[in-house]
């Protein structure tokens, strides 16, 4: 699977509609809340059927030739959620407690078919086994309009692609088995 092949071809958009920016920000904040509350099934509902969830190892990583920290399609994301929810994810015993802080949300570009390329930054604090770890990342979401009648927690958008570029992605990271 190539994460690059899912990259959007979008026209630049000068100034986003503030209402649209607020809607997109609310979706990203909601995604973070679901992860922090360990409501993984609801989190997965935010993603489109053809979703890609990608965490490259370095700043210039290419999924066709470089090792990735994570490169999942929707099926693998579902398997990850099942494992984390089952009690059989031994690498998450005890489970990580996380706090996601989302900021600098901006709409980078919009496509003619309604796709939105959204950039943000996030800081994740993870507490597990008496230790705290801090992760910082630049994140890109490719959002697509939800199918008609698909309300739910994501409202009018589904996530087709999420790319998380960790500031420390090239360093030893330890147990990254929770969801970023």
C-alpha positions in Angstrom: 0.0 0.0 0.0 1.4 3.4 -0.9 0.5 6.3 1.3 1.8 8.6 -1.4 -0.7 7.3 -3.9 -3.5 8.6 -1.6 -2.0 12.1 -1.5 -4.5 14.6 -2.6 -4.2 16.8 -5.7 -5.7 20.0 -4.3 -5.8 23.6 -5.4 -4.4 26.1 -3.0 -7.1 28.0 -1.0 -6.2 31.5 0.3 -8.4 32.1 3.3 -10.6 29.4 4.8 -14.2 30.1 5.8 -14.1 30.6 9.6 -17.2 28.4 10.0 -15.5 25.6 8.0 -12.3 26.0 10.0 -14.3 25.7 13.3 -16.1 22.6 12.0 -12.8 21.0 11.0 -11.2 21.9 14.3 -14.1 20.4 16.2 -13.6 17.1 14.3 -9.9 17.0 15.2 -10.7 17.9 18.9 -13.4 15.2 18.9 -10.9 12.6 17.5 -8.4 13.5 20.3 -11.1 13.2 22.9 -12.2 9.7 21.7 -8.5 8.5 21.8 -8.0 9.9 25.3 -11.2 8.3 26.5 -10.2 5.0 24.8 -13.4 4.9 22.8 -11.7 3.2 19.9 -14.7 1.9 18.1 -16.2 5.4 17.9 -12.8 6.7 16.8 -12.7 4.2 14.0 -16.1 5.4 12.8 -14.5 8.8 12.0 -12.4 7.1 9.2 -13.5 6.4 5.6 -13.5 2.9 4.3 -10.4 3.6 2.2 -8.5 5.3 5.0 -4.7 5.2 5.5 -3.1 5.9 8.9 0.6 6.6 8.5 3.4 7.4 10.9 6.7 7.7 9.0 10.0 7.1 10.8 11.7 10.2 9.6 11.0 13.6 8.1 11.6 12.5 4.5 10.3 8.9 4.8 8.9 7.3 1.6 6.6 4.3 2.3 7.7 2.6 -0.8 11.4 2.3 0.3 11.7 3.2 4.0 10.7 1.5 7.2 7.6 3.1 8.8 6.6 3.3 12.4 3.0 2.5 11.2 1.3 2.3 7.9 -2.3 0.9 8.3 -5.3 0.7 6.0 -8.8 0.6 7.4 -8.7 -3.2 7.9 -5.5 -3.0 9.9 -6.9 -0.1 11.9 -9.9 -2.2 12.8 -7.6 -5.1 13.9 -5.6 -2.7 16.1 -8.8 -1.4 17.7 -10.0 -5.0 18.3 -6.7 -5.9 19.9 -6.6 -2.7 22.1 -10.2 -3.3 23.2 -9.9 -7.1 23.8 -7.7 -7.1 26.9 -5.1 -9.2 24.9 -2.8 -6.3 24.0 -0.2 -7.3 26.5 2.0 -4.3 25.5 -0.9 -2.1 26.8 -1.2 -3.9 30.2 -1.7 -1.6 32.0 -3.3 0.7 29.4 -1.6 4.0 28.5 -3.4 7.1 29.7 -3.1 9.9 27.1 -3.9 13.5 26.7 -3.8 14.9 23.2 -3.4 18.6 22.7 -4.3 19.8 19.2 -3.3 23.3 17.9 -2.5 25.4 14.9 -5.3 23.9 12.9 -5.4 25.2 9.3 -7.0 24.3 6.0 -4.1 24.0 3.6 -6.1 23.3 0.4 -9.5 22.2 -0.8 -10.3 20.0 -3.7 -13.1 20.4 -6.2 -14.8 17.2 -4.9 -14.9 18.7 -1.4 -11.7 17.1 0.0 -9.9 19.2 2.6 -6.2 19.0 3.3 -5.9 20.0 7.0 -2.6 20.6 8.9 -2.3 20.8 12.7 0.2 20.1 15.4 -0.3 17.9 18.4 1.4 17.1 21.6 0.6 13.8 23.3 1.4 13.1 26.9 1.4 9.4 27.7 1.4 8.0 31.3 2.1 4.3 31.8 3.8 2.3 34.5 4.8 5.3 36.5 6.5 7.0 33.6 5.5 9.9 31.4 6.4 10.3 27.7 5.9 13.3 25.6 5.4 13.2 21.8 5.1 16.2 19.5 4.1 16.0 15.8 3.0 17.8 12.7 -0.2 16.1 11.5 -2.0 16.1 8.2 -5.6 14.9 7.8 -7.3 14.5 4.4 -11.0 14.9 5.1 -13.7 13.9 2.7 -17.4 14.7 2.9 -19.3 12.0 4.8 -21.7 9.9 2.7 -25.3 11.1 2.7 -27.0 10.0 5.9 -23.7 9.3 7.6 -24.1 11.6 10.6 -22.5 10.1 13.7 -19.7 11.5 15.7 -17.8 12.8 12.8 -20.6 15.0 11.5 -20.1 15.9 7.9 -16.6 14.6 7.4 -14.6 11.4 7.4 -10.9 11.0 7.6 -9.4 9.4 4.5 -5.8 9.9 5.5 -3.9 10.7 8.7 -0.2 11.4 8.6 1.7 11.9 11.8 5.2 13.2 11.5 6.8 12.9 15.0 9.4 15.4 15.9 11.4 12.6 17.5 10.5 9.9 14.9 14.1 9.0 14.3 14.9 8.4 17.9 14.3 5.3 20.0 10.6 5.6 21.0 9.8 2.7 23.2 6.2 1.3 23.4 4.1 3.1 20.8 1.2 0.6 20.9 -1.4 3.2 21.9 -3.1 5.2 19.2 -1.6 8.6 18.3 
